[in-house]
Amino acid sequence: MFNVDKISTNLYGLVGLRQPFNPTYAILDAPNQVSRSGYYATDNAYIKLEYLKDTQDYKDISESNFNLYLKRLQQSSAVGVCNRIFNGFDYLDRNLLFTNAHNKVNQETLVDGFVGYKIQVSRENDIAFLIKRVLLDFDTTGTLKLMLFNTSQAAPLQSKDIVITSKTQEIVLDWVIDNSNITYKGEYYLGYNKSNTTPVPFKRDYQNSSVMTNISKLNIEKMRVDGHAVETLFDLNSQEGLSEDIGINPDITVYEDFTDLIINNEMLFARAVNLEFCISVLRQQLNSLRTNSNERMAEKQSLRILAEIEGTGGDSSLKLVGLRSLLTGEIQQITKEVEKLRTGYFNNSIKVSTIY
């Protein structure tokens, strides 16, 4: 699994297009001419900006929108390559932190300050988690601000103002925590600042209701920081253990996320992205709704373009390896290299996964 938006943004410019000499079609903006890898789709003899401009469907497209169109073609090519490589089942675990029966009768007593959960992620690479939602168990109404901190910065990574209106509520968060942000590992803290106006949670004092679920790849502990009242990260040395309940029951999914691996090893994917980009451009030239001289020229070359994409074989006197076959071979090679990265960046020693 990977973050599509981040891959689209970060891999854009990995390959590019060359500005044509024809001044009528010299309309590429600077970002579309960038190629960090040195691969250019227009180095393919069948890809000409003249054909591409005059075969896209809207004849009155502006230069800015045409450049946006090219950007989207390149971004979708990068995502398409990654989808072919990272196509396995990536979910590792999913559960609520508390799953046992909860008798909502007695009120909890909490000291004013930050109350919440310390979350530590396994040392393994490419582990991410999603806080999909939280279930709330409070006996009184009111408001609180739920915050998620990481030890890398003072400001919360995520926050949400919550209005408590009933004894049981569900709040959808969709908070994703992976390694492609400014945070990497460290410790995460999920909780809120408790004051004399904060809603009062129920105690988990019925049988095993206070037992927390063991969620794979995560170590979760209840904690508190007495007297903390500002919406910034506290002094880590001031945190203490907590036995009381805070009324927050997060629903957590743990999965493998390869966004960081892809972004930080982008050159590994460059040739495949360029091949996919070339195929996308050539298919656009073949599937045009337009009628004009350049479109007709592209149509005349349709068999050659199809051969360029799919290759020739069988009874053909000239054997041509198509772009699609080249892409398939490149995907297979990248997959092998990615597996080396996943198993410890070429380290063949036995890996022991620990929680810190």
Secondary structure as the mmCIF struct_conf table of DSSP 4:
data_model
#
loop_
_struct_conf.conf_type_id
_struct_conf.id
_struct_conf.beg_label_comp_id
_struct_conf.beg_label_asym_id
_struct_conf.beg_label_seq_id
_struct_conf.end_label_comp_id
_struct_conf.end_label_asym_id
_struct_conf.end_label_seq_id
HELX_RH_AL_P HELX_RH_AL_P1 VAL A 4 LEU A 11
TURN_TY1_P TURN_TY1_P1 TYR A 12 GLY A 13
BEND BEND1 LEU A 14 VAL A 15
STRN STRN1 GLY A 16 GLY A 16
HELX_LH_PP_P HELX_LH_PP_P1 ARG A 18 PRO A 20
BEND BEND2 PHE A 21 PHE A 21
HELX_RH_3T_P HELX_RH_3T_P1 PRO A 23 TYR A 25
HELX_RH_AL_P HELX_RH_AL_P2 ALA A 30 GLN A 33
BEND BEND3 ARG A 36 GLY A 38
STRN STRN2 TYR A 40 TYR A 40
HELX_RH_3T_P HELX_RH_3T_P2 ALA A 41 ASP A 43
BEND BEND4 ASN A 44 ASN A 44
TURN_TY1_P TURN_TY1_P2 ALA A 45 TYR A 46
HELX_RH_AL_P HELX_RH_AL_P3 LEU A 49 THR A 55
BEND BEND5 GLN A 56 ASP A 57
TURN_TY1_P TURN_TY1_P3 LYS A 59 ASP A 60
HELX_RH_AL_P HELX_RH_AL_P4 GLU A 63 ILE A 85
BEND BEND6 PHE A 86 PHE A 86
BEND BEND7 GLY A 88 GLY A 88
STRN STRN3 TYR A 91 LEU A 96
BEND BEND8 LEU A 97 LEU A 97
BEND BEND9 ASN A 100 ASN A 100
BEND BEND10 ASN A 106 ASN A 106
STRN STRN4 GLN A 107 GLN A 107
HELX_LH_PP_P HELX_LH_PP_P2 GLU A 108 GLU A 108
BEND BEND11 ASP A 112 ASP A 112
STRN STRN5 GLY A 113 VAL A 121
STRN STRN6 SER A 122 SER A 122
BEND BEND12 ARG A 123 GLU A 124
TURN_TY1_P TURN_TY1_P4 ASN A 125 ASP A 126
STRN STRN7 ILE A 127 LEU A 136
STRN STRN8 PHE A 138 PHE A 138
BEND BEND13 ASP A 139 THR A 140
STRN STRN9 GLY A 142 ASN A 150
TURN_TY1_P TURN_TY1_P5 THR A 151 SER A 152
BEND BEND14 ALA A 154 ALA A 155
BEND BEND15 LEU A 157 LEU A 157
STRN STRN10 GLN A 158 ILE A 164
BEND BEND16 SER A 166 THR A 168
STRN STRN11 GLN A 169 ILE A 177
TURN_TY1_P TURN_TY1_P6 ASN A 179 SER A 180
BEND BEND17 ASN A 181 ILE A 182
BEND BEND18 LYS A 185 GLY A 186
STRN STRN12 GLU A 187 LYS A 194
TURN_TY1_P TURN_TY1_P7 ASN A 196 THR A 197
BEND BEND19 THR A 198 THR A 198
HELX_LH_PP_P HELX_LH_PP_P3 PRO A 199 VAL A 200
STRN STRN13 PRO A 201 PHE A 202
HELX_LH_PP_P HELX_LH_PP_P4 LYS A 203 LYS A 203
BEND BEND20 TYR A 206 TYR A 206
TURN_TY1_P TURN_TY1_P8 GLN A 207 SER A 210
HELX_LH_PP_P HELX_LH_PP_P5 VAL A 211 THR A 213
TURN_TY1_P TURN_TY1_P9 SER A 216 LYS A 217
STRN STRN14 LEU A 218 ASP A 226
TURN_TY1_P TURN_TY1_P10 GLY A 227 GLY A 227
BEND BEND21 VAL A 230 THR A 232
HELX_LH_PP_P HELX_LH_PP_P6 LEU A 233 ASP A 235
HELX_RH_3T_P HELX_RH_3T_P3 LEU A 236 SER A 238
STRN STRN15 GLU A 240 GLY A 241
BEND BEND22 GLU A 244 GLU A 244
BEND BEND23 GLY A 247 GLY A 247
STRN STRN16 ILE A 248 GLU A 256
HELX_RH_AL_P HELX_RH_AL_P5 THR A 259 ASN A 264
TURN_TY1_P TURN_TY1_P11 ASN A 265 ASN A 265
HELX_RH_3T_P HELX_RH_3T_P4 GLU A 266 PHE A 269
HELX_RH_AL_P HELX_RH_AL_P6 ALA A 270 LEU A 286
TURN_TY1_P TURN_TY1_P12 ASN A 287 ASN A 287
BEND BEND24 ASN A 292 ASN A 292
HELX_RH_AL_P HELX_RH_AL_P7 SER A 293 LYS A 300
TURN_TY1_P TURN_TY1_P13 GLN A 301 GLN A 301
HELX_RH_AL_P HELX_RH_AL_P8 SER A 302 GLU A 310
STRN STRN17 THR A 312 THR A 312
TURN_TY1_P TURN_TY1_P14 GLY A 314 ASP A 315
BEND BEND25 SER A 317 LEU A 318
STRN STRN18 LEU A 320 LEU A 320
HELX_RH_AL_P HELX_RH_AL_P9 LEU A 323 ARG A 342
TURN_TY1_P TURN_TY1_P15 THR A 343 PHE A 346
BEND BEND26 SER A 349 SER A 349
HELX_LH_PP_P HELX_LH_PP_P7 ILE A 350 LYS A 351
STRN STRN19 ILE A 355 ILE A 355
#
